[in-house]
Amino acid sequence: MSEGQRFQLGTIGALSLSVVSSVSIVICNKALISTLGFTFATTLTSWHLLVTFCSLHVAIWMRLFEHKPFDPKAVMGFGILNGSSIGLLNLSLGFNSVGFYQMTKLAIIPCTVLLETLFYRKKFSRNIQLALTVLLFGVGIATVTDLQLNLLGSVLSMFAIVTTCIAQIMTNTIQKKFKVSSTQLLYQSCPYQSLTLFIVGPFLDGLLTNQNVFAFNYTPKVLAFIVLSCLISVSVNFSTFLVIGKTSPVTYQVLGHLKTCLVLAFGYVLLRDPFSWRNILGIVIAMLGMILYSYCCTIESQQKSIEAASHLSQVKESESDPLINIEKGTGNMADSIVAKAPGWNSNKDQHV
């Protein structure tokens, strides 16, 4: 199996793991929040990250992956930023209507495209832009209902969008810059993310729910769902870093909207949530946008591979035949003298 095929299989595996684990944790958390009344989302996320860090520490002890320290300032800044983006998204949900929160999530993709275009000179083809437009339009139809605006909620949403975009771009950039795997980056950033959310989590949750997380009645059933949620979160956090590292922040956001559509479908089938033809139409349009986006990405990736292979073959040909370099004016002076020397014998040189 070639390296390209292994990379494609690894990417498909990462995408599949991300979808399955994310849908599973949404269903688990929905039961925990809606049925059991545990509404402390930010504090729960800090526990998720703490359990993830402990799991990765055990994995290092078992030598399943290698710990690779790098720039501590970059890790600390990234961890705090990532933790802050999670807290701001929860605040955005708390101070806005559900419809406006969905619009906030939809705005992350165009914001990410804008930032990568401005600061990383990344180019998105018209086909990719069209596919993203179809995707966002479909998700908007399926999820956005009411749009109740307020100043504080709008400001929180703006900060949530910017911090989330930057954090996801940094996830991809740090892995490539410092040549670390998604597991290594997650292991080093988890303590900072967990600490950030553990400090601000009880305050934010108290502000949004008017309840104290430490005074909650932790029944055995609640504890069982919290443990299950934390265990699933290990897979969620790992797959998030894996997907962004192997693909891009934009692809991860596209995948996130796929999860949203799947959660809506599962909610209707399993939990009998209210559903309408508008939801069905939006999901169908969103799926078409995702298929179009995947197709365009695949075609462009194949074109880049062909261009890279063609360029590599040209380089090898020019290196294998110095006469071509001389005729094109790219050979060095020593090669030119050797090529023009009348007494040169390549067989004699081999014998020597």
C-alpha positions as CSV (number, residue, x, y, z in Angstrom):
1,M,0.0,0.0,0.0
2,S,1.4,3.4,-1.0
3,E,1.9,6.3,1.3
4,G,-0.9,8.2,-0.3
5,Q,-3.3,5.4,0.1
6,R,-2.4,5.0,3.8
7,F,-2.9,8.7,4.3
8,Q,-6.4,8.5,2.7
9,L,-7.4,5.6,4.8
10,G,-6.1,7.4,7.9
11,T,-8.1,10.5,7.0
12,I,-11.3,8.4,6.4
13,G,-10.7,6.7,9.7
14,A,-10.3,10.1,11.5
15,L,-13.4,11.5,9.9
16,S,-15.5,8.4,10.8
17,L,-14.2,8.4,14.4
18,S,-15.0,12.1,14.8
19,V,-18.6,11.6,13.5
20,V,-19.4,8.5,15.6
21,S,-17.9,9.9,18.8
22,S,-19.4,13.3,18.4
23,V,-22.9,12.1,17.7
24,S,-22.6,9.6,20.7
25,I,-21.5,12.3,23.1
26,V,-24.3,14.7,22.0
27,I,-26.9,12.0,22.7
28,C,-25.3,11.2,26.1
29,N,-25.0,14.8,27.1
30,K,-28.6,15.5,25.9
31,A,-29.8,12.8,28.3
32,L,-27.6,14.2,31.0
33,I,-28.8,17.8,30.6
34,S,-32.4,17.4,29.5
35,T,-33.4,14.3,31.5
36,L,-31.3,14.4,34.6
37,G,-31.0,18.2,34.9
38,F,-27.2,18.4,34.9
39,T,-26.9,21.7,33.0
40,F,-23.3,22.6,33.8
41,A,-21.8,22.3,30.3
42,T,-18.6,24.3,30.8
43,T,-17.6,22.5,34.0
44,L,-18.4,19.2,32.3
45,T,-16.1,20.1,29.4
46,S,-13.2,20.7,31.9
47,W,-13.8,17.2,33.3
48,H,-13.7,15.9,29.7
49,L,-10.3,17.4,29.1
50,L,-8.9,16.3,32.5
51,V,-10.0,12.7,31.8
52,T,-8.5,13.0,28.3
53,F,-5.2,14.1,29.7
54,C,-5.1,11.2,32.2
55,S,-5.9,8.7,29.5
56,L,-3.1,10.1,27.3
57,H,-0.7,10.0,30.3
58,V,-1.5,6.3,30.7
59,A,-1.0,5.8,27.0
60,I,2.5,7.3,27.3
61,W,3.2,5.0,30.3
62,M,2.2,2.1,28.1
63,R,4.5,3.5,25.3
64,L,1.6,3.8,22.8
65,F,3.0,7.2,21.7
66,E,6.0,9.3,22.4
67,H,5.9,12.5,24.4
68,K,7.5,15.3,22.4
69,P,7.9,18.6,24.2
70,F,8.2,21.8,22.2
71,D,7.7,25.5,22.6
72,P,5.9,25.8,26.0
73,K,4.7,29.4,25.2
74,A,3.0,28.2,22.1
75,V,1.4,25.3,23.9
76,M,0.2,27.5,26.8
77,G,-1.2,30.2,24.5
78,F,-3.0,27.6,22.4
79,G,-4.4,25.7,25.4
80,I,-5.8,28.9,27.0
81,L,-7.2,30.1,23.7
82,N,-8.9,26.8,22.9
83,G,-10.4,26.7,26.4
84,S,-11.6,30.3,26.1
85,S,-13.3,29.5,22.8
86,I,-15.3,26.7,24.4
87,G,-16.4,28.9,27.2
88,L,-17.4,31.7,24.9
89,L,-19.4,29.3,22.7
90,N,-21.3,28.2,25.8
91,L,-21.9,31.8,26.8
92,S,-23.1,32.6,23.3
93,L,-25.6,29.8,23.6
94,G,-26.7,31.1,27.1
95,F,-27.2,34.7,26.1
96,N,-28.7,34.1,22.6
97,S,-31.6,32.3,21.1
98,V,-30.9,28.8,19.7
99,G,-31.4,30.2,16.1
100,F,-28.8,32.9,16.6
101,Y,-26.4,30.4,18.2
102,Q,-26.7,28.2,15.1
103,M,-25.9,31.3,13.0
104,T,-22.8,31.8,15.1
105,K,-21.7,28.3,14.3
106,L,-22.4,28.8,10.6
107,A,-20.3,32.0,10.6
108,I,-17.2,30.0,11.7
109,I,-16.6,28.6,8.2
110,P,-16.5,31.9,6.2
111,C,-14.5,33.5,9.0
112,T,-11.9,30.7,8.9
113,V,-11.8,31.0,5.1
114,L,-11.2,34.8,5.4
115,L,-8.5,34.4,8.0
116,E,-6.6,31.7,6.1
117,T,-6.9,33.8,2.9
118,L,-5.6,37.0,4.5
119,F,-2.8,35.6,6.8
120,Y,-1.8,32.3,5.1
121,R,-2.4,33.2,1.4
122,K,-4.5,30.1,1.1
123,K,-6.7,30.0,-2.1
124,F,-10.1,28.5,-2.2
125,S,-11.4,27.7,-5.7
126,R,-14.8,28.8,-6.9
127,N,-16.1,25.2,-6.7
128,I,-15.1,24.9,-3.1
129,Q,-16.7,28.3,-2.3
130,L,-19.9,27.1,-4.1
131,A,-20.0,23.8,-2.2
132,L,-19.5,25.7,1.1
133,T,-22.3,28.1,0.2
134,V,-24.7,25.2,-0.5
135,L,-23.7,23.5,2.7
136,L,-24.3,26.6,4.9
137,F,-27.6,27.3,3.1
138,G,-28.8,23.8,3.9
139,V,-27.7,23.8,7.5
140,G,-29.3,27.2,7.9
141,I,-32.6,26.0,6.6
142,A,-32.5,22.9,8.9
143,T,-31.4,24.6,12.1
144,V,-32.0,28.3,12.2
145,T,-35.4,29.2,13.4
146,D,-35.7,32.4,15.4
147,L,-33.1,35.2,15.3
148,Q,-33.5,37.2,18.5
149,L,-30.7,39.8,18.6
150,N,-29.2,41.5,21.7
151,L,-26.0,43.5,22.1
152,L,-24.3,41.3,24.8
153,G,-25.1,38.1,23.0
154,S,-23.9,39.5,19.7
155,V,-20.5,40.6,21.2
156,L,-20.1,37.2,22.9
157,S,-20.8,35.4,19.6
158,M,-18.3,37.6,17.7
159,F,-15.6,36.7,20.2
160,A,-16.6,33.1,20.1
161,I,-16.3,33.0,16.3
162,V,-12.9,34.6,16.2
163,T,-11.3,32.6,19.1
164,T,-12.7,29.3,17.6
165,C,-11.4,30.1,14.1
166,I,-7.9,31.0,15.4
167,A,-7.7,28.0,17.8
168,Q,-8.6,25.6,15.0
169,I,-6.1,27.2,12.5
170,M,-3.5,27.0,15.2
171,T,-4.2,23.3,15.7
172,N,-3.3,22.7,12.1
173,T,-0.4,25.1,12.0
174,I,1.3,24.0,15.2
175,Q,1.2,20.3,14.2
176,K,3.0,21.1,10.9
177,K,5.4,23.7,12.3
178,F,6.7,21.7,15.2
179,K,6.2,18.3,13.5
180,V,4.1,16.9,16.3
181,S,1.2,14.5,16.0
182,S,-2.3,15.3,17.1
183,T,-1.9,13.1,20.1
184,Q,1.3,14.9,21.2
185,L,-0.3,18.3,20.8
186,L,-3.5,17.2,22.6
187,Y,-1.5,15.8,25.5
188,Q,0.5,18.9,26.1
189,S,-2.4,21.4,25.7
190,C,-5.0,19.5,27.7
191,P,-3.9,20.7,31.1
192,Y,-4.1,24.4,30.1
193,Q,-7.5,23.9,28.5
194,S,-8.8,21.9,31.4
195,L,-7.5,24.4,34.0
196,T,-8.9,27.4,32.1
197,L,-12.4,25.8,31.9
198,F,-12.2,24.5,35.5
199,I,-11.5,28.0,36.8
200,V,-14.2,29.8,34.8
201,G,-16.6,26.9,34.4
202,P,-18.4,27.0,37.7
203,F,-18.8,30.8,37.4
204,L,-20.1,30.7,33.9
205,D,-22.5,27.8,34.7
206,G,-23.7,29.6,37.7
207,L,-24.3,32.7,35.7
208,L,-26.3,30.8,33.0
209,T,-28.2,28.4,35.2
210,N,-28.5,30.2,38.6
211,Q,-27.3,26.9,40.2
212,N,-24.1,25.8,42.0
213,V,-22.4,22.8,40.3
214,F,-20.9,21.7,43.6
215,A,-24.3,21.7,45.3
216,F,-25.9,19.5,42.7
217,N,-27.4,16.1,43.8
218,Y,-25.1,13.6,42.2
219,T,-27.2,10.4,42.1
220,P,-25.6,7.1,40.9
221,K,-27.4,7.6,37.5
222,V,-26.0,11.1,37.1
223,L,-22.5,9.9,37.9
224,A,-22.8,7.0,35.5
225,F,-23.7,9.4,32.6
226,I,-20.9,11.8,33.6
227,V,-18.4,9.0,33.5
228,L,-19.8,7.8,30.2
229,S,-19.6,11.3,28.8
230,C,-16.0,11.7,29.9
231,L,-15.0,8.4,28.4
232,I,-16.6,9.3,25.0
233,S,-14.9,12.7,25.2
234,V,-11.5,11.1,25.0
235,S,-12.4,9.9,21.5
236,V,-14.0,13.2,20.6
237,N,-11.0,15.3,21.6
238,F,-8.5,13.0,20.0
239,S,-10.4,12.8,16.7
240,T,-10.8,16.6,16.6
241,F,-7.1,17.2,16.7
242,L,-6.6,14.3,14.3
243,V,-9.1,15.6,11.7
244,I,-7.7,19.2,11.7
245,G,-4.1,17.9,11.5
246,K,-4.9,15.6,8.6
247,T,-7.2,17.9,6.7
248,S,-7.9,21.6,7.5
249,P,-10.0,23.7,9.9
250,V,-12.5,24.3,7.1
251,T,-13.0,20.6,6.6
252,Y,-13.4,20.1,10.3
253,Q,-16.2,22.7,10.3
254,V,-17.9,21.0,7.4
255,L,-17.7,17.8,9.3
256,G,-19.2,19.6,12.3
257,H,-22.3,20.5,10.3
258,L,-22.6,16.9,9.1
259,K,-22.7,15.9,12.8
260,T,-25.4,18.5,13.4
261,C,-27.6,17.0,10.6
262,L,-27.0,13.5,12.0
263,V,-27.9,14.6,15.5
264,L,-31.2,16.1,14.1
265,A,-31.9,12.9,12.3
266,F,-31.1,10.7,15.3
267,G,-33.2,12.9,17.6
268,Y,-36.2,12.5,15.3
269,V,-35.7,8.7,14.9
270,L,-34.7,7.7,18.4
271,L,-36.0,10.5,20.7
272,R,-39.1,11.5,18.6
273,D,-38.0,15.2,18.6
274,P,-40.3,17.6,16.6
275,F,-39.4,17.5,12.9
276,S,-40.7,19.3,9.8
277,W,-40.3,19.2,6.1
278,R,-38.1,22.3,6.5
279,N,-35.7,20.2,8.6
280,I,-35.7,17.4,6.0
281,L,-35.1,19.9,3.1
282,G,-32.3,21.6,4.9
283,I,-30.6,18.3,5.7
284,V,-30.8,17.1,2.1
285,I,-29.4,20.4,0.8
286,A,-26.6,20.3,3.4
287,M,-25.8,16.7,2.4
288,L,-25.5,17.8,-1.2
289,G,-23.2,20.6,-0.2
290,M,-21.0,18.1,1.8
291,I,-20.9,15.7,-1.2
292,L,-19.9,18.5,-3.5
293,Y,-17.3,19.8,-1.1
294,S,-15.8,16.3,-0.7
295,Y,-15.8,15.8,-4.5
296,C,-14.1,19.2,-5.2
297,C,-11.5,18.5,-2.5
298,T,-10.7,15.1,-3.9
299,I,-10.4,16.4,-7.5
300,E,-8.1,19.2,-6.4
301,S,-6.0,16.9,-4.2
302,Q,-5.5,14.5,-7.2
303,Q,-4.5,17.4,-9.4
304,K,-2.0,18.6,-6.9
305,S,-0.6,15.0,-6.6
306,I,-0.3,14.8,-10.4
307,E,1.4,18.1,-10.6
308,A,3.8,17.2,-7.8
309,A,4.6,13.9,-9.4
310,S,5.2,15.6,-12.8
311,H,7.5,18.1,-11.2
312,L,9.4,15.4,-9.4
313,S,9.9,13.4,-12.5
314,Q,11.2,16.5,-14.3
315,V,13.7,17.1,-11.5
316,K,14.9,13.5,-11.6
317,E,15.3,13.6,-15.4
318,S,17.3,16.8,-15.2
319,E,19.5,15.3,-12.5
320,S,20.1,12.1,-14.4
321,D,21.2,13.7,-17.7
322,P,23.7,16.6,-17.2
323,L,23.6,17.3,-20.9
324,I,20.1,18.5,-20.6
325,N,21.1,20.9,-17.9
326,I,24.0,22.3,-20.1
327,E,21.7,22.8,-23.1
328,K,19.2,24.6,-20.9
329,G,22.0,26.6,-19.3
330,T,21.4,25.1,-15.8
331,G,24.5,23.0,-15.6
332,N,27.5,24.2,-13.5
333,M,30.9,25.0,-14.9
334,A,32.6,21.8,-13.8
335,D,29.9,19.7,-15.6
336,S,30.3,21.7,-18.7
337,I,34.1,21.3,-18.8
338,V,33.8,17.6,-18.2
339,A,31.2,17.2,-20.9
340,K,33.3,19.0,-23.5
341,A,36.6,17.4,-22.6
342,P,37.8,15.4,-25.7
343,G,39.7,12.7,-23.7
344,W,36.9,11.8,-21.3
345,N,36.0,8.1,-21.1
346,S,33.1,7.1,-18.9
347,N,34.1,3.4,-18.9
348,K,37.6,4.3,-17.8
349,D,36.3,6.3,-15.0
350,Q,34.1,3.4,-13.8
351,H,37.2,1.1,-13.8
352,V,39.0,3.6,-11.6
